[in-house]
Amino acid sequence: MRLATEPNAVPHSVNKFLLPHERQVITVHQHPAVLVLPVVYLLVGLGIAGFLSESIAHGSGTAVLVIWILWAVLLVWIGYKIFEWSENYFVLTSHRMVLTTGFLTRKVNMMPLAKVTDMSYQRTGPGRLFGYGEFIVESAGQDQALSNVRFLPHPDQLYLEVCSLIFKETDES
């Protein structure tokens, strides 16, 4: 199976970081599994808020209000995390790998494909179950901003695409 992205599917928030001569190959979000921990926090917070409202607050309107305001803050936080996830992209172009993250503080990490000396990926048990993996990228003994890319969907296909760009076949005629 070949993973492909429509050429015009690159969002503007990513497209502005691509060079004019670059051909975009793949653009993907991180896997939604990155949101599992915030959802767990939200559900645990809901349980705690319900328990505290019933057992400890004893009908005190102020205490119940404070408890649910705190839970609403948690709800707003998870909303922010979901929105931030929707703005995070891993982009593979004809010349480099780019990872854009963050909403309030935008961070753009990249590595030229020509500088990649070693690349591997790993999939944990949950990663194999839910379909995500982590790329580990190394280059000529230097610390790189783009060394680990976690929660990538379709890591098998992405790995093959990256390898095909790194090890381009040349015509030997």
Secondary structure by P-SEA (a helix, b strand, c coil): cbbbbbccccccccccccccccccccccccccccaaaaaaaaaaaaaaaaaaacccccccaaaaaaaaaaaaaaaaaaaaaaaaaaabbbbbcccbbbbbbbccbbbbbbbbcccccbbbbbbcaaaaaaccbbbbbbcccccccccccccccaaaaaaaaaaaaaacccccc
